[in-house]
Amino acid sequence: SSNINIEFINYLENTLKQHRKYIQTNLIKHGIDITLDQWLVLDIIVNRKNIKQTEIAEKTSKDTASVTRIIDLLNKKAYVARQVDPNNRRRIILGISDHGKKEYVKASEVIIEFTNKALGGLKEKRMKKIRKVFKNISKNCG
């Protein structure tokens, strides 16, 4: 019934919120000054050279305003720096500082460790099936 469907979506949302809280708690415990959202943005900056803020927004499923806010925070913490593209004066390139890279690596270790704990006991085959379900839901909403 439709009630079961709504319950299912609520369950998904609660699971994500719990995971986020679990990760955040453990980042704080390890003295890491990064939120999961900030890490997701940093992760893209680290792994994709010369990426635009609009592309970061797409990849993180966040609106551009949120991404701008996150980048401003990361900039304030001196984790990232905005630089003018030498090939296009109107374009801004995002780079990660050495300090930012250190925090990123420390955060990555915590995020990977505790995400693995959160997914503990789930077999690869099962995860692939669940991923298919998520993709299907996303496609239906698109």
Disulfide bonds with the S-S distance in Angstrom:
none
